Amino acid sequence: MENLSALVLSNDAGVVGLTNRVFDDYGFDVNVVHTASAARDLIKRGSVDLAVYDNDVDGAMDLVANKANGNPRMVFAMVRREKRPDLQGRRIHFVVQKPFTADFFVKSLKAAYGVMLRERRNAFRQKLGVSASSAVVGQDSGQRSLSNVTIANISKTGLRLTAGELLPLGATLQLGFTLPEDGELTVVSGVIVWACDNGGAGIRFNHVAPADQKKLNLWIDSKLPIDSDFVPRSNSPWRGGTNAVARPETNADSATT
């Protein structure tokens, strides 16, 4: 899989330098921005595994006001004790008190890494390229069968397909297909969340029988690249004091929701 991605929003040279060194040491791809609007634009262009928001930047905490938004997958808020904002109801997973040391930032990363990796694994899409044995699209007007449907790729939560027509957004689609090296029929049902004129469409699962979900999960897991341990690429020792606080925010949402 690709490297985990990080977004750092800060105007503090110390914060930017320290977090960049740690992220580089642990193999993250990092983007540094200095305004909340620039951070928002980056998030709109693609998914982010971890965002670090410095509360000293105007509008930083406004980026995490919406609990329902799962992008970035995890959020660190950096705040000063004397300027701690009201974080109630905000989707923040860790609060790191400024000033902080690299040692404490590394501890926060290690605590968050397993959750980020699990989210990345769940979203991992495996190329499939198999024809559906059955495809039924349902709307308020009724159901109808589709022909010539090919599943391009699949994850544990959805799939991408191509059909011979533009599919209706919001409609349900039930698909039957056979996974390679399996031989048994797998049936999934989902909602069409995007569609193109060329017949391409994205499906988010809303119902999969437990036996079929288990079979799908096992097959996808068998295709995943082997994950390396969360260790630095170099052996540079981090030297730091003990005057920093890095702890989970008790009122934050679970990162898996």
SVG drawing of the C-alpha trace seen along z (x, -y; Angstrom):
<svg xmlns="http://www.w3.org/2000/svg" viewBox="-43 -34 63 57">
<polyline fill="none" stroke="black" stroke-width="0.4" points="0.0,0.0 1.0,-3.6 2.6,-5.5 0.2,-7.0 -0.4,-10.7 -0.2,-13.6 -1.4,-17.2 0.2,-19.7 -1.5,-23.1 0.7,-25.5 2.7,-28.7 5.0,-27.7 8.4,-26.9 9.1,-24.7 6.0,-22.6 6.5,-22.3 10.2,-21.3 9.6,-18.8 6.5,-17.1 8.2,-17.0 11.3,-15.2 9.1,-12.6 6.8,-12.0 9.8,-11.7 11.5,-9.3 8.4,-7.1 7.7,-7.2 4.7,-9.5 3.9,-11.6 3.5,-15.1 1.8,-18.3 2.4,-21.5 0.0,-24.4 -0.3,-27.7 -4.0,-28.6 -7.2,-26.8 -8.5,-27.5 -5.4,-25.8 -5.9,-22.8 -9.6,-22.6 -8.6,-22.6 -6.1,-19.7 -8.7,-17.7 -11.2,-18.2 -8.7,-16.8 -8.2,-13.5 -8.2,-11.5 -5.8,-12.2 -4.8,-9.7 -3.8,-12.1 -4.2,-15.9 -2.3,-18.0 -4.1,-21.3 -2.4,-24.0 -5.0,-26.0 -2.8,-29.1 -3.8,-29.3 -7.1,-31.2 -9.9,-28.8 -8.0,-25.6 -10.6,-24.1 -13.4,-25.0 -12.0,-22.2 -13.0,-19.6 -16.5,-20.9 -18.3,-18.2 -18.4,-14.8 -19.8,-13.1 -16.9,-13.8 -14.4,-10.9 -11.7,-12.7 -9.1,-13.1 -9.3,-9.7 -7.6,-11.0 -7.1,-14.5 -4.5,-15.8 -5.2,-19.2 -2.2,-21.2 -3.2,-23.7 -1.6,-25.9 -2.9,-25.4 -3.7,-29.1 -5.5,-29.2 -7.3,-25.8 -10.5,-26.1 -13.8,-24.5 -13.4,-21.1 -16.7,-19.6 -18.4,-17.9 -15.4,-18.2 -14.0,-15.2 -10.6,-15.3 -8.8,-12.1 -5.7,-13.4 -4.9,-16.7 -1.2,-17.6 -0.3,-20.4 2.2,-23.0 5.1,-23.2 5.8,-19.5 8.7,-17.3 9.4,-14.8 9.2,-11.9 5.7,-12.7 4.6,-13.3 6.0,-9.8 4.0,-8.3 0.9,-9.9 1.6,-8.6 2.2,-5.1 -1.1,-5.2 -2.9,-6.3 -1.1,-4.1 -3.1,-0.9 -6.4,-2.7 -5.1,-4.5 -3.8,-1.3 -7.0,0.6 -9.0,-2.2 -6.6,-2.0 -6.9,1.8 -10.7,1.6 -10.6,-0.9 -8.0,1.0 -9.3,1.8 -8.3,5.0 -8.5,5.2 -11.1,7.8 -12.2,7.7 -14.9,10.3 -18.3,10.3 -21.4,10.3 -23.5,13.4 -26.5,11.3 -27.2,7.6 -30.5,6.1 -31.1,2.4 -34.0,1.2 -35.8,-2.1 -39.2,-3.4 -40.5,-2.5 -39.5,1.2 -36.6,3.5 -34.9,4.5 -31.9,6.7 -28.8,5.4 -26.5,7.2 -22.8,6.9 -21.8,5.7 -18.1,6.0 -16.7,5.4 -13.5,3.5 -12.3,3.5 -13.6,4.2 -13.0,3.4 -14.6,4.5 -17.1,1.7 -17.8,1.2 -16.9,1.7 -16.5,0.1 -18.1,1.5 -18.9,0.7 -22.3,1.3 -23.7,0.6 -25.6,-2.5 -25.7,-5.4 -26.9,-4.1 -29.3,-6.1 -27.7,-7.7 -29.2,-6.6 -30.7,-3.4 -29.9,0.0 -28.0,2.6 -27.7,6.3 -24.8,8.2 -23.9,11.8 -20.3,12.8 -17.6,15.3 -14.3,14.3 -11.1,15.7 -9.8,18.8 -13.0,19.2 -15.6,20.8 -18.6,19.9 -21.2,17.3 -20.9,14.1 -23.9,11.7 -23.7,8.1 -26.2,5.2 -25.4,1.5 -26.2,-2.0 -25.0,-3.7 -23.0,-6.7 -21.6,-8.0 -22.1,-7.2 -20.7,-8.3 -22.1,-8.5 -19.7,-5.8 -21.4,-3.3 -18.8,-3.5 -20.3,-3.6 -19.3,-3.3 -21.3,-1.1 -21.3,-1.4 -22.4,1.8 -25.5,1.6 -26.2,5.3 -23.9,8.3 -24.8,11.6 -22.3,12.5 -21.0,15.5 -20.4,13.6 -18.8,10.7 -16.4,13.1 -15.5,14.7 -14.9,11.3 -12.8,10.0 -10.6,13.1 -10.1,12.9 -9.2,9.2 -6.9,9.7 -5.0,12.4 -4.3,9.8 -3.1,7.0 0.6,6.1 2.5,7.2 2.5,4.3 5.8,3.3 6.1,2.6 5.8,-1.0 9.5,-1.7 11.6,-4.6 13.5,-4.3 16.6,-5.6 17.9,-5.0 18.0,-8.7 17.2,-8.9 14.6,-11.5 15.7,-13.6 13.1,-15.5 11.8,-16.6 8.7,-15.6 6.8,-18.9 4.4,-17.9 1.0,-16.2 -0.1,-13.9 -3.3,-12.1 -6.5,-10.9 -9.3,-13.4 -12.0,-11.8 -15.0,-13.4 -13.7,-12.6 -15.4,-10.2 -13.9,-6.8 -11.7,-6.9 -13.5,-3.9 -16.9,-5.7"/>
</svg>
